[in-house]
Amino acid sequence: MKGRALLAVVAAAAFAAPANAQTFPTNDATLRRIWEIGMQQSQVYPLLQVLLDSIGPRLTATPEHRAGNDWLVKTYASWGIPAQVVNYGTWKGWRRGISHVDLVAPRVRSLEGMILAWSPGTPNGRPVQGEVVILPDVADSAAFVRWLPNARGKFVMVNMAQPTCRPDENWQRWATEESYNAMRARRDTATRAWNARVQRTGQALSLGTGTLGRRLEQAGAAGVIQSRWSQGWGVNKIFDSKNIQNTPSIDLSCEDYGMVFRLAEHNQGPVLRVTAEASFTGEVPVGNAIAEIRGREKPSEYVVLSSHFDSWDGSQGATDNGTGTVVMLEAMRILRQAYPNPKRTIISGHWAGEEQGLIGSRAFAADRPEVVSGLQALFNQDNGTGRVVNLSSSGLTRAAGNYAGWIAQLPEQLTRHFTGIAFPGQPGGGGSDFASFLCYGAPAFSLGSLGYDYGTYTWHTNRDSFDKINFDDVRSNAVLTAMLVYLASEDPETVPRDRRVIINRDGSTGEWPACATPARRSAEWTR
């Protein structure tokens, strides 16, 4: 342990090195080769361009997801890396077509809107026209049931209209303090009132449209209209229509939703015409794309590159998680050239179903126990386009020594960006795919990147698009990942699995995160 503790100190010194210091290793030809290939011959841009522009978003079990998996396998094959799609179950197949939402009364305007994932379209994809009504403010669930016949043939708005679609930071910059505080107070009051309105219906309004949407569908509504503003300019969260089978679920932008809401609120007769094409294709096979470079000395020990390949389809799925996908894809390309005969087996897992609860990675961990038991290290990247700055040994106490030893050998050009180091840190409970392996106590680590307003502007939104990518950062992340994989593979020591004691906020002793059973078909999906 003393040697490992010393390495941790060396790593900490590397984090603090001045920007002009030259700490690039001079005695490791493989690290130098990784740097040269990754920085001078980067394929990050063309890979992301094809993935995001040509293939597009990769909602689980859609044609785009299957096409993307095929592209991954062919791309790996072109580099001489064996890869295949490994099915773990089936999922509800769905094909998105055109969505078009128009206001036709009291004036004409094309609106910014689209149907949610797994939403039905309009009958035969033809236009449906109807009046707009707002979810009523009823006394209780019985009153809501009495109101439901009024929903027939109508488009029903189920979210509160935001009083402003201008971000808070913009208000703070320009408004007086009194005006800003008044706006916040009005919004808070309106939010509480709307939540109480929904609650009195006796139905739930979840990430999709919940049981409230299903009840409106049963009443014959022409469509359910929602808007989940993400608190930034022109950006909405776009999720799914999980509970509705026959009625379109439509998202409108914050601005357009507010306009239509006000027209209805003031009895000015808003009428929408909606054209939406979508088709369900039954339960279809769904799987992970897996690439593998066999180890020469310890083939039954593994280093895993981890990223989820699926995305929501409100935009292109660029930073969630096209960037993480290409980090791992590019790292494998670099390793194939710079480190073609690894000591341990290297696997790259491009997981499906992460957005539905880490399903693909959990299925892989359950189906491949030899990988879990033989795991030397897993590196996962899944939080946007920024350069990696946060590292943790995920609550594994003695793994910190190995991790620090690898970091100490990295070039200063990469380590100078590290600002958040947590050794041993805390175990992740399920936010991304590394948790599917960490729950077994296996050494699985998350590579946390800079924010770039990820939570507001690109995470699960209609603005998660190609133009939001910082290609220099993605290139650096691919080089960093390739180096960490190489160093973990060559480490003469097996990474220990000692777990820290979990202490809850109240001071009580907590439990290590439990491993969840993955859903193998869409009927088993629960939030």
C-alpha positions as CSV (number, residue, x, y, z in Angstrom):
1,M,0.0,0.0,0.0
2,K,2.9,2.4,0.7
3,G,4.0,2.2,-3.0
4,R,0.4,2.9,-4.2
5,A,0.1,5.8,-1.7
6,L,3.3,7.3,-3.1
7,L,1.8,7.0,-6.7
8,A,-1.3,8.9,-5.5
9,V,1.0,11.7,-4.4
10,V,2.8,11.7,-7.7
11,A,-0.6,11.9,-9.5
12,A,-1.7,14.8,-7.4
13,A,1.5,16.6,-8.3
14,A,0.8,16.0,-12.0
15,F,-2.7,17.7,-11.5
16,A,-0.9,20.8,-10.1
17,A,1.8,21.0,-12.8
18,P,2.0,24.4,-14.6
19,A,0.5,24.5,-18.1
20,N,3.9,24.9,-19.7
21,A,5.5,22.0,-18.0
22,Q,6.6,19.1,-20.3
23,T,5.6,15.9,-18.4
24,F,4.9,13.8,-21.5
25,P,6.4,10.3,-20.8
26,T,9.7,9.8,-22.6
27,N,10.2,6.2,-21.7
28,D,6.9,4.6,-22.9
29,A,6.8,4.2,-26.7
30,T,3.1,3.0,-26.6
31,L,1.9,6.1,-24.8
32,R,3.8,8.3,-27.3
33,R,2.2,6.3,-30.2
34,I,-1.3,6.7,-28.7
35,W,-0.7,10.4,-28.5
36,E,0.5,10.7,-32.1
37,I,-2.3,8.6,-33.6
38,G,-5.0,10.3,-31.5
39,M,-3.9,13.9,-31.9
40,Q,-2.4,13.9,-35.4
41,Q,-4.6,11.3,-37.2
42,S,-7.9,11.8,-35.3
43,Q,-11.1,10.4,-36.8
44,V,-13.4,12.0,-34.3
45,Y,-15.0,14.5,-36.7
46,P,-15.8,12.1,-39.6
47,L,-17.1,9.4,-37.2
48,L,-19.4,11.8,-35.4
49,Q,-20.6,13.3,-38.7
50,V,-21.7,10.0,-40.1
51,L,-23.2,8.9,-36.8
52,L,-25.2,12.0,-36.1
53,D,-26.1,13.4,-39.5
54,S,-26.5,10.2,-41.5
55,I,-27.7,7.7,-38.9
56,G,-29.2,10.2,-36.5
57,P,-30.7,9.6,-33.1
58,R,-30.8,6.0,-31.9
59,L,-33.9,5.3,-29.9
60,T,-33.9,1.7,-28.7
61,A,-35.5,-0.8,-31.1
62,T,-35.9,1.8,-34.0
63,P,-34.5,1.4,-37.5
64,E,-31.9,4.0,-36.7
65,H,-30.7,2.1,-33.7
66,R,-30.3,-1.1,-35.8
67,A,-28.6,0.8,-38.6
68,G,-26.2,2.3,-36.0
69,N,-25.3,-1.1,-34.6
70,D,-24.6,-2.3,-38.1
71,W,-22.4,0.7,-38.7
72,L,-20.4,0.1,-35.5
73,V,-19.8,-3.5,-36.5
74,K,-18.7,-2.6,-40.0
75,T,-16.5,0.2,-38.8
76,Y,-14.7,-2.0,-36.3
77,A,-14.3,-4.7,-39.0
78,S,-12.6,-2.1,-41.3
79,W,-10.0,-1.6,-38.6
80,G,-9.4,-5.3,-38.1
81,I,-11.3,-5.5,-34.8
82,P,-13.9,-8.3,-34.4
83,A,-17.3,-7.0,-33.4
84,Q,-20.9,-8.2,-33.3
85,V,-24.4,-7.3,-32.1
86,V,-25.3,-9.4,-29.1
87,N,-29.0,-9.6,-28.5
88,Y,-30.3,-9.6,-24.9
89,G,-34.0,-9.5,-25.5
90,T,-36.8,-7.7,-27.5
91,W,-38.3,-4.3,-27.3
92,K,-41.2,-2.3,-28.7
93,G,-40.3,-1.5,-32.3
94,W,-41.3,1.9,-33.6
95,R,-40.6,4.0,-36.6
96,R,-40.9,7.8,-36.5
97,G,-42.2,9.7,-39.5
98,I,-43.1,13.3,-40.2
99,S,-44.5,15.5,-37.4
100,H,-46.2,18.7,-38.4
101,V,-48.2,20.9,-36.0
102,D,-50.1,24.0,-37.3
103,L,-52.2,26.6,-35.6
104,V,-55.1,27.2,-38.1
105,A,-57.3,29.5,-35.9
106,P,-57.7,32.3,-34.9
107,R,-54.7,32.8,-37.2
108,V,-52.3,30.6,-39.2
109,R,-48.9,29.7,-37.9
110,S,-46.7,26.6,-38.1
111,L,-45.6,25.6,-34.6
112,E,-42.4,24.1,-33.3
113,G,-43.5,20.6,-32.2
114,M,-43.1,16.9,-32.6
115,I,-44.6,13.7,-31.3
116,L,-42.9,12.0,-28.4
117,A,-40.9,8.7,-28.7
118,W,-43.2,5.7,-29.1
119,S,-46.2,7.9,-29.7
120,P,-48.9,6.8,-32.2
121,G,-49.3,9.0,-35.2
122,T,-52.5,10.4,-36.5
123,P,-54.8,7.9,-38.2
124,N,-53.0,6.7,-41.4
125,G,-50.7,9.7,-41.0
126,R,-53.4,12.1,-42.2
127,P,-54.1,15.5,-40.7
128,V,-56.4,15.7,-37.7
129,Q,-57.9,19.1,-36.8
130,G,-59.4,20.0,-33.5
131,E,-60.0,22.6,-30.8
132,V,-57.6,23.1,-28.0
133,V,-58.7,22.9,-24.3
134,I,-56.7,23.2,-21.1
135,L,-56.8,20.5,-18.4
136,P,-59.6,21.7,-16.2
137,D,-59.3,22.8,-12.6
138,V,-61.7,20.3,-11.0
139,A,-62.6,19.8,-7.4
140,D,-61.7,16.1,-7.3
141,S,-61.3,12.9,-9.4
142,A,-65.0,12.4,-9.6
143,A,-65.4,15.9,-11.1
144,F,-62.6,15.0,-13.6
145,V,-64.5,11.9,-14.7
146,R,-67.6,14.0,-15.3
147,W,-65.6,16.4,-17.4
148,L,-63.9,13.8,-19.5
149,P,-66.6,13.7,-22.3
150,N,-65.6,17.3,-23.1
151,A,-62.1,16.0,-24.2
152,R,-63.5,14.0,-27.1
153,G,-62.1,15.3,-30.4
154,K,-60.0,18.0,-28.6
155,F,-56.3,18.5,-28.1
156,V,-55.8,18.7,-24.4
157,M,-52.9,20.7,-22.9
158,V,-51.6,19.0,-19.7
159,N,-48.7,21.2,-18.6
160,M,-48.6,24.6,-17.1
161,A,-47.7,27.4,-19.5
162,Q,-44.4,29.0,-18.3
163,P,-44.8,32.7,-17.5
164,T,-41.5,33.3,-19.3
165,C,-39.3,31.2,-21.6
166,R,-36.3,33.5,-20.9
167,P,-33.7,31.8,-18.7
168,D,-33.3,32.9,-15.2
169,E,-29.7,34.0,-15.7
170,N,-30.9,36.4,-18.4
171,W,-33.5,37.9,-16.0
172,Q,-30.8,38.3,-13.4
173,R,-28.6,40.1,-15.8
174,W,-31.1,42.6,-17.1
175,A,-34.1,43.0,-14.7
176,T,-34.2,44.9,-11.5
177,E,-34.0,42.7,-8.4
178,E,-37.6,43.5,-7.6
179,S,-38.8,42.4,-11.1
180,Y,-36.7,39.2,-11.0
181,N,-38.0,38.2,-7.6
182,A,-41.6,39.0,-8.6
183,M,-41.2,36.8,-11.7
184,R,-39.9,33.9,-9.6
185,A,-42.7,34.3,-7.1
186,R,-45.4,34.3,-9.8
187,R,-43.8,31.2,-11.4
188,D,-43.5,29.4,-8.1
189,T,-47.2,30.1,-7.2
190,A,-48.4,29.0,-10.7
191,T,-46.3,25.8,-10.4
192,R,-47.8,24.8,-7.1
193,A,-51.3,25.6,-8.3
194,W,-50.8,23.5,-11.5
195,N,-49.4,20.5,-9.6
196,A,-52.4,20.7,-7.3
197,R,-54.7,20.8,-10.4
198,V,-53.1,17.6,-11.8
199,Q,-53.3,15.9,-8.4
200,R,-57.0,16.6,-8.1
201,T,-57.7,14.6,-11.3
202,G,-56.6,11.5,-9.5
203,Q,-54.1,10.8,-12.3
204,A,-50.3,11.0,-12.7
205,L,-48.3,13.1,-15.1
206,S,-44.9,11.5,-15.4
207,L,-42.0,11.9,-17.8
208,G,-44.2,10.9,-20.6
209,T,-47.9,11.6,-20.2
210,G,-48.5,9.1,-17.4
211,T,-51.9,7.7,-16.5
212,L,-53.4,11.2,-17.2
213,G,-52.6,10.8,-20.8
214,R,-54.1,7.3,-20.9
215,R,-57.3,8.5,-19.3
216,L,-57.6,11.3,-21.9
217,E,-57.0,8.8,-24.7
218,Q,-59.8,6.6,-23.3
219,A,-62.1,9.6,-23.4
220,G,-61.4,10.1,-27.1
221,A,-59.1,13.1,-27.1
222,A,-57.6,14.0,-30.5
223,G,-54.2,14.4,-28.9
224,V,-52.3,15.2,-25.7
225,I,-50.2,18.4,-25.8
226,Q,-47.3,18.9,-23.4
227,S,-44.3,21.1,-23.0
228,R,-41.4,20.4,-20.6
229,W,-39.2,23.5,-20.7
230,S,-35.6,22.8,-19.9
231,Q,-35.0,26.4,-18.6
232,G,-32.9,27.6,-21.5
233,W,-33.4,29.4,-24.8
234,G,-35.6,27.3,-27.1
235,V,-35.0,24.0,-25.4
236,N,-37.4,21.3,-24.2
237,K,-37.0,17.9,-22.6
238,I,-38.3,15.2,-25.1
239,F,-39.2,11.9,-23.5
240,D,-41.7,9.2,-24.4
241,S,-45.4,8.4,-24.7
242,K,-45.2,5.3,-22.6
243,N,-48.8,5.0,-21.5
244,I,-50.7,5.9,-24.6
245,Q,-51.4,3.5,-27.4
246,N,-53.6,5.2,-30.0
247,T,-53.6,9.0,-29.4
248,P,-50.7,11.2,-30.5
249,S,-48.6,12.8,-27.7
250,I,-47.2,16.0,-28.9
251,D,-44.5,18.3,-27.5
252,L,-44.6,22.0,-28.3
253,S,-41.8,24.5,-27.6
254,C,-42.1,26.6,-24.5
255,E,-43.0,29.7,-26.6
256,D,-45.6,28.1,-28.9
257,Y,-47.1,26.2,-26.0
258,G,-47.6,29.4,-24.1
259,M,-49.2,31.1,-27.0
260,V,-51.7,28.3,-27.7
261,F,-52.4,28.1,-23.9
262,R,-53.2,31.8,-23.7
263,L,-55.5,31.6,-26.7
264,A,-57.4,28.8,-25.0
265,E,-57.3,30.4,-21.6
266,H,-58.9,33.6,-23.0
267,N,-61.5,31.8,-25.1
268,Q,-60.0,32.9,-28.4
269,G,-60.8,29.6,-30.2
270,P,-57.4,28.0,-30.9
271,V,-57.6,25.2,-33.4
272,L,-54.7,22.9,-34.3
273,R,-54.1,20.7,-37.3
274,V,-51.7,17.9,-36.6
275,T,-50.1,15.5,-39.1
276,A,-48.0,12.8,-37.5
277,E,-46.6,9.6,-39.1
278,A,-45.5,6.8,-36.9
279,S,-45.8,3.0,-36.9
280,F,-45.2,0.2,-34.4
281,T,-43.3,-2.8,-35.7
282,G,-43.9,-5.3,-32.9
283,E,-41.4,-6.7,-30.4
284,V,-38.1,-6.7,-32.3
285,P,-34.7,-8.1,-31.2
286,V,-32.5,-5.5,-29.5
287,G,-28.8,-5.8,-28.5
288,N,-25.5,-4.3,-27.7
289,A,-22.7,-3.8,-30.2
290,I,-19.6,-5.5,-28.7
291,A,-16.0,-5.3,-30.0
292,E,-13.1,-7.3,-28.6
293,I,-9.3,-7.5,-28.8
294,R,-8.2,-10.7,-27.3
295,G,-5.5,-10.5,-24.5
296,R,-2.2,-12.3,-25.1
297,E,-1.2,-13.1,-21.5
298,K,-4.3,-12.8,-19.4
299,P,-7.2,-13.3,-21.8
300,S,-9.6,-14.0,-18.9
301,E,-9.1,-10.6,-17.4
302,Y,-10.7,-7.6,-19.0
303,V,-10.5,-3.9,-19.6
304,V,-13.8,-2.5,-20.8
305,L,-14.6,0.7,-22.7
306,S,-18.2,1.6,-21.9
307,S,-20.7,4.0,-23.5
308,H,-24.4,3.9,-24.2
309,F,-25.3,4.0,-27.9
310,D,-29.0,4.6,-27.6
311,S,-30.5,8.1,-27.3
312,W,-33.8,9.9,-27.1
313,D,-34.8,11.1,-30.5
314,G,-35.9,14.7,-29.9
315,S,-32.7,15.7,-31.8
316,Q,-29.5,13.9,-32.9
317,G,-28.4,12.4,-29.6
318,A,-25.1,14.2,-30.0
319,T,-23.8,14.7,-26.4
320,D,-26.0,12.0,-25.0
321,N,-24.3,9.9,-26.0
322,G,-22.8,10.2,-29.5
323,T,-19.7,11.9,-28.1
324,G,-19.2,9.1,-25.5
325,T,-19.8,6.5,-28.3
326,V,-17.1,8.0,-30.5
327,V,-14.7,8.4,-27.6
328,M,-14.7,4.7,-27.1
329,L,-14.8,3.9,-30.9
330,E,-11.8,6.2,-31.6
331,A,-10.0,4.9,-28.5
332,M,-10.3,1.3,-29.9
333,R,-9.0,2.5,-33.3
334,I,-6.0,4.0,-31.6
335,L,-5.4,1.0,-29.5
336,R,-5.6,-1.4,-32.5
337,Q,-2.7,0.5,-34.1
338,A,-0.6,1.4,-31.0
339,Y,-1.3,-1.6,-28.8
340,P,-2.4,-4.5,-31.0
341,N,-1.5,-7.3,-28.7
342,P,-2.8,-6.3,-25.2
343,K,-1.9,-8.1,-22.1
344,R,-5.5,-8.4,-21.0
345,T,-8.6,-8.7,-23.2
346,I,-10.1,-5.3,-24.2
347,I,-13.8,-5.0,-24.8
348,S,-15.8,-2.0,-26.1
349,G,-19.4,-2.1,-25.1
350,H,-21.9,0.1,-26.9
351,W,-25.0,-0.4,-24.8
352,A,-28.7,-0.2,-25.8
353,G,-31.5,0.7,-23.5
354,E,-29.5,3.0,-21.2
355,E,-32.3,5.6,-21.3
356,Q,-34.8,3.0,-20.1
357,G,-32.7,2.0,-17.1
358,L,-29.2,0.8,-18.1
359,I,-30.9,-2.3,-19.6
360,G,-28.2,-3.3,-22.2
361,S,-25.3,-3.0,-19.8
362,R,-27.2,-4.7,-17.0
363,A,-28.0,-7.6,-19.4
364,F,-24.4,-7.9,-20.5
365,A,-23.2,-8.0,-16.9
366,A,-25.8,-10.7,-16.1
367,D,-25.0,-12.7,-19.2
368,R,-21.2,-12.5,-19.0
369,P,-20.3,-13.1,-15.4
370,E,-16.8,-14.1,-16.4
371,V,-16.3,-10.5,-17.6
372,V,-17.5,-9.1,-14.3
373,S,-15.4,-11.5,-12.2
374,G,-12.3,-10.9,-14.4
375,L,-12.8,-7.1,-14.7
376,Q,-9.5,-5.2,-14.3
377,A,-11.1,-1.8,-15.0
378,L,-14.1,-0.3,-16.9
379,F,-14.1,3.3,-18.1
380,N,-17.4,4.9,-18.9
381,Q,-18.1,8.3,-20.5
382,D,-21.6,9.7,-20.7
383,N,-22.1,13.3,-19.7
384,G,-21.5,15.5,-22.7
385,T,-19.0,17.0,-25.0
386,G,-16.5,18.5,-22.5
387,R,-13.0,17.4,-21.7
388,V,-12.7,14.9,-18.8
389,V,-12.0,16.7,-15.5
390,N,-13.6,14.4,-12.8
391,L,-12.2,11.0,-11.8
392,S,-13.2,8.7,-9.0
393,S,-12.4,5.2,-7.9
394,S,-16.1,4.7,-7.3
395,G,-15.9,3.8,-3.6
396,L,-13.3,1.1,-4.1
397,T,-10.7,2.0,-1.5
398,R,-7.6,0.2,-2.7
399,A,-8.4,0.6,-6.4
400,A,-7.4,4.2,-5.8
401,G,-3.7,3.2,-5.7
402,N,-3.9,1.5,-9.2
403,Y,-5.8,4.4,-10.6
404,A,-3.4,7.0,-9.2
405,G,-0.5,4.9,-10.7
406,W,-2.1,5.1,-14.2
407,I,-2.8,8.8,-13.9
408,A,0.7,9.5,-12.8
409,Q,1.9,8.3,-16.2
410,L,-0.4,10.4,-18.3
411,P,0.9,13.5,-20.1
412,E,0.5,16.9,-18.4
413,Q,-1.4,18.0,-21.5
414,L,-4.3,15.9,-20.2
415,T,-3.9,15.9,-16.4
416,R,-3.7,19.7,-16.2
417,H,-7.5,19.8,-16.8
418,F,-8.3,17.5,-13.9
419,T,-10.1,19.4,-11.2
420,G,-12.3,16.9,-9.4
421,I,-10.4,13.8,-8.0
422,A,-12.3,11.6,-5.6
423,F,-10.3,8.7,-4.2
424,P,-12.0,6.5,-3.1
425,G,-15.2,8.5,-3.9
426,Q,-18.7,7.1,-3.8
427,P,-20.3,4.2,-5.8
428,G,-22.6,5.3,-8.5
429,G,-26.1,4.1,-8.0
430,G,-27.5,4.0,-11.5
431,G,-26.9,7.2,-13.4
432,S,-24.9,5.6,-16.2
433,D,-23.7,2.2,-17.3
434,F,-20.7,1.8,-15.1
435,A,-23.2,1.2,-12.3
436,S,-24.2,-2.1,-13.9
437,F,-20.8,-3.5,-13.1
438,L,-19.9,-1.5,-9.9
439,C,-22.9,-3.0,-8.2
440,Y,-21.1,-6.3,-8.2
441,G,-18.1,-4.6,-6.7
442,A,-16.2,-4.7,-10.0
443,P,-13.8,-1.8,-10.7
444,A,-16.0,0.4,-12.9
445,F,-15.2,4.1,-13.3
446,S,-16.9,7.1,-14.7
447,L,-15.0,9.7,-16.7
448,G,-16.8,12.9,-15.8
449,S,-16.5,15.9,-18.2
450,L,-17.1,19.6,-18.1
451,G,-20.7,20.7,-18.1
452,Y,-21.2,22.9,-21.2
453,D,-24.7,23.5,-19.7
454,Y,-25.4,19.9,-20.5
455,G,-28.3,19.5,-18.0
456,T,-30.1,22.5,-19.5
457,Y,-29.3,22.5,-23.2
458,T,-28.5,19.0,-24.5
459,W,-29.4,16.3,-21.9
460,H,-32.6,14.6,-23.3
461,T,-33.6,17.7,-25.3
462,N,-34.6,18.9,-28.8
463,R,-31.2,20.7,-29.1
464,D,-28.8,17.8,-28.6
465,S,-27.2,18.3,-32.0
466,F,-23.9,18.1,-33.9
467,D,-23.2,21.8,-33.6
468,K,-22.9,21.5,-29.8
469,I,-19.8,19.3,-29.9
470,N,-16.3,20.5,-28.9
471,F,-14.3,18.2,-31.2
472,D,-10.9,19.1,-29.5
473,D,-12.3,17.9,-26.2
474,V,-13.7,14.7,-27.6
475,R,-10.4,14.0,-29.3
476,S,-8.5,14.5,-26.0
477,N,-11.0,12.3,-24.2
478,A,-10.4,9.5,-26.8
479,V,-6.6,9.8,-26.2
480,L,-7.1,9.8,-22.5
481,T,-9.3,6.7,-22.6
482,A,-6.9,4.8,-24.8
483,M,-4.0,5.6,-22.5
484,L,-6.0,4.5,-19.4
485,V,-7.0,1.3,-21.1
486,Y,-3.4,0.5,-22.0
487,L,-2.1,1.3,-18.6
488,A,-4.8,-0.8,-16.9
489,S,-4.2,-3.7,-19.2
490,E,-0.4,-3.6,-18.6
491,D,-0.7,-3.2,-14.8
492,P,1.1,-6.1,-13.2
493,E,-1.3,-6.0,-10.3
494,T,-5.0,-6.9,-10.3
495,V,-7.2,-4.0,-9.2
496,P,-8.5,-4.7,-5.6
497,R,-12.2,-4.7,-4.9
498,D,-12.3,-3.5,-1.3
499,R,-15.4,-1.4,-0.7
500,R,-15.7,1.7,1.4
501,V,-18.2,1.9,4.2
502,I,-21.2,3.8,3.0
503,I,-22.4,6.5,5.4
504,N,-25.8,8.1,4.9
505,R,-26.4,11.8,5.4
506,D,-28.0,11.1,8.8
507,G,-24.9,9.3,9.9
508,S,-26.3,5.8,9.6
509,T,-24.5,3.0,7.7
510,G,-25.8,2.5,4.2
511,E,-25.7,-0.3,1.6
512,W,-23.6,-0.8,-1.5
513,P,-25.8,-0.2,-4.6
514,A,-27.7,-3.4,-5.5
515,C,-27.7,-5.0,-8.9
516,A,-31.1,-4.6,-10.7
517,T,-32.6,-7.3,-12.9
518,P,-32.7,-6.0,-16.5
519,A,-35.9,-5.8,-18.4
520,R,-35.7,-8.3,-21.4
521,R,-38.8,-7.0,-23.2
522,S,-40.7,-3.8,-23.3
523,A,-43.6,-5.1,-21.2
524,E,-41.2,-5.4,-18.3
525,W,-40.2,-1.8,-18.5
526,T,-40.9,0.2,-15.3
527,R,-39.6,3.7,-14.4
